[in-house]
Amino acid sequence: MNAARITNTEDYLKKWFPQFEPDLRLFIQQHATLKLFKAGELLMQTGQYMKATVLITAGRIKLYRQGEDGGEFFIYYIEPGNACALSMICATKQETSQITARAVEDTMTLMIPIIYMDEMMRQYKSWYYYVLETYRVRFEELLTVIDDIAFRAMDERLFFYLQKQHRQLKTDELRFSHTEIATDLNSSREVISRLLKKMEQRGDVSLHRNFIKWLRKDEV
């Protein structure tokens, strides 16, 4: 969904957070701020103090960890209907962020100031359960990252990476460069290009100038 199509906080909440009780949606409308991040813009970076919890209402955000050498290690994406769990933790505990978050496309967010976090946890049961579910989902994402590193060869990691993008983006045309994929999987462009060629030979994908076409129709 284009981030510019909706400008009303109430409409965003109804569309992406229907599980919130009416009083909670009203509370967020009264206290949150809509903020648009352009593609490529940073939402948070390592060492930054968070002043708000971030809810995603349009677009897509990439979270990654930066190494001392300037390299990036991909963690996961956040999409509409999601919240940044780390922004919740850092904001509530008033700690600095240990990760960097960047908008990969124009992204609309709802920024809820940290001063309201305790009140929302106490007063709104739907928010309490939403926070718990957010932590659970992100913990499972981190377990997947650990499993990938510890137990899967790079060809398997690449297959599951592309499969996940296909499912999440709901498209067969995956517009990722070989360099972007290599960065996300902490590999080299040469290795990724070679493995993509093998996937093409198996009939999993077809490679084009500006995109990778996912061909596994049996994968829903």
C-alpha positions in Angstrom: 0.0 0.0 0.0 1.3 3.5 -0.9 2.1 5.4 2.3 0.4 8.5 0.9 -3.0 7.0 0.4 -4.1 7.3 4.0 -3.4 10.3 6.1 -5.8 9.7 9.0 -4.6 8.0 12.1 -8.0 6.4 12.8 -8.1 4.8 9.3 -4.6 3.4 9.8 -5.5 1.9 13.2 -8.8 0.3 11.8 -6.9 -1.2 8.9 -3.8 -2.5 10.5 -4.6 -2.8 14.2 -8.3 -4.1 14.4 -7.5 -6.1 17.5 -7.1 -2.8 19.5 -10.0 -2.0 21.7 -11.9 1.2 20.7 -10.7 3.1 23.8 -7.1 2.2 23.0 -7.5 3.4 19.3 -8.9 6.7 20.6 -6.0 7.0 23.1 -3.4 6.5 20.3 -5.2 9.0 18.0 -5.0 11.6 20.8 -1.3 11.0 21.6 0.5 9.5 18.7 2.1 11.3 15.7 2.1 10.1 12.1 5.5 10.3 10.6 6.7 9.4 7.1 10.2 8.1 6.5 11.4 8.2 2.9 13.0 5.1 1.4 16.6 4.9 2.7 16.0 7.1 5.7 17.0 5.8 9.2 14.4 5.4 11.9 16.9 4.4 14.5 20.6 3.7 14.7 23.0 2.1 17.1 23.6 4.2 20.2 20.5 6.2 19.8 18.0 6.8 22.6 14.4 6.0 21.6 11.7 8.6 22.5 8.8 6.7 21.1 7.4 3.3 20.3 7.0 2.8 16.5 4.0 1.2 14.9 4.2 0.5 11.1 1.2 1.5 9.1 2.6 1.5 5.5 5.9 0.5 3.9 8.7 -1.7 5.1 11.6 -1.4 7.5 14.8 -3.4 7.6 16.5 -4.1 10.9 20.2 -4.9 11.0 23.2 -5.0 13.3 26.3 -3.1 12.3 29.7 -4.6 12.9 32.8 -2.7 14.1 34.1 -2.9 10.5 31.0 -1.2 9.1 29.5 -4.4 7.8 25.8 -5.1 8.2 24.1 -8.2 9.5 20.4 -8.5 8.5 18.0 -9.4 11.3 14.4 -9.1 10.0 11.9 -6.8 8.3 9.0 -5.0 9.9 5.8 -4.5 7.9 2.4 -2.8 8.3 0.5 -4.1 11.4 3.9 -4.7 13.2 5.6 -2.8 15.9 9.3 -2.4 16.5 9.9 -4.6 19.6 13.3 -3.1 20.2 11.8 0.4 20.2 9.4 -0.8 22.9 12.2 -2.2 25.0 14.7 0.6 24.5 12.0 3.3 25.1 10.6 1.7 28.2 14.0 1.0 29.8 15.5 4.2 28.5 18.4 2.3 26.9 20.2 3.0 23.7 19.5 1.0 20.6 21.8 -1.9 19.7 20.5 -2.1 16.1 19.9 0.1 13.1 16.5 0.4 11.3 16.1 1.8 7.8 13.1 2.3 5.6 13.5 0.2 2.4 10.5 2.0 0.9 8.4 5.0 1.8 7.1 4.1 5.3 4.4 5.6 7.4 4.7 5.1 11.2 2.7 6.0 14.3 5.1 7.3 17.0 3.8 6.8 20.5 5.8 8.8 23.1 7.4 6.7 25.8 5.7 8.6 28.6 2.5 6.7 27.8 3.9 3.2 27.7 3.2 2.3 31.4 -0.3 3.7 31.3 -1.1 1.8 28.1 0.2 -1.5 29.6 -1.9 -1.0 32.7 -5.1 0.4 31.2 -5.5 -1.5 27.9 -5.6 -5.3 27.8 -5.4 -5.4 24.0 -2.1 -3.4 24.1 -0.7 -5.7 26.8 -1.3 -8.7 24.6 -0.1 -7.0 21.5 3.2 -6.2 23.2 3.6 -9.8 24.4 2.8 -11.1 20.9 5.3 -8.7 19.3 8.0 -10.0 21.6 7.1 -13.6 20.9 7.2 -13.1 17.1 10.5 -11.2 17.1 12.1 -13.8 19.4 11.1 -16.5 16.9 12.6 -14.4 14.1 15.9 -14.3 16.0 15.8 -18.0 16.6 15.4 -18.4 12.8 18.5 -16.2 12.3 20.4 -18.4 14.7 19.3 -21.6 13.1 20.2 -20.3 9.7 23.7 -19.4 10.8 24.3 -22.6 12.9 22.6 -25.3 10.9 22.0 -24.3 7.2 24.4 -24.1 4.3 24.3 -20.9 2.3 22.3 -22.4 -0.5 19.6 -23.4 1.9 19.7 -19.9 3.5 19.3 -18.3 0.1 16.4 -20.5 -0.8 14.5 -19.8 2.4 15.4 -16.1 2.2 13.8 -15.7 -1.3 10.9 -17.9 -0.3 10.1 -15.7 2.7 10.4 -12.5 0.6 8.0 -14.1 -2.0 5.5 -14.9 0.7 5.7 -11.6 2.6 5.7 -9.3 -0.4 3.0 -11.5 -2.2 4.8 -11.2 -5.5 6.9 -13.4 -7.8 9.1 -10.5 -8.9 11.7 -10.0 -6.2 13.5 -6.7 -6.8 16.6 -7.3 -4.8 20.1 -6.9 -6.2 22.7 -9.7 -5.7 24.6 -7.3 -3.5 21.6 -6.5 -1.3 21.0 -10.2 -0.8 24.6 -10.9 0.0 24.5 -8.1 2.6 21.4 -9.6 4.2 22.9 -13.1 4.3 26.4 -11.9 5.4 27.9 -13.4 2.3 29.6 -12.1 -0.9 28.0 -11.0 -4.2 30.0 -13.6 -6.0 28.8 -16.5 -3.8 25.1 -15.3 -4.1 25.3 -14.9 -7.9 26.8 -18.4 -8.2 24.0 -19.9 -6.0 21.3 -18.0 -7.9 22.6 -19.5 -11.1 22.3 -23.0 -9.6 18.7 -22.1 -8.5 17.9 -21.0 -12.0 19.2 -24.3 -13.4 17.0 -26.2 -11.0 14.0 -24.1 -12.0 13.5 -22.4 -8.7 14.0 -18.9 -10.1 14.7 -17.0 -13.3 17.2 -14.2 -13.3 16.5 -10.9 -15.0 18.2 -7.5 -15.2 16.3 -5.8 -12.4 14.6 -8.6 -10.6 14.5 -12.3 -9.6 11.4 -14.2 -10.6 10.3 -16.8 -8.1 9.1 -19.9 -10.1 8.1 -22.3 -7.3 4.4 -22.3 -7.8 4.0 -25.1 -5.3 5.2 -22.8 -2.6 2.3 -20.8 -1.2 
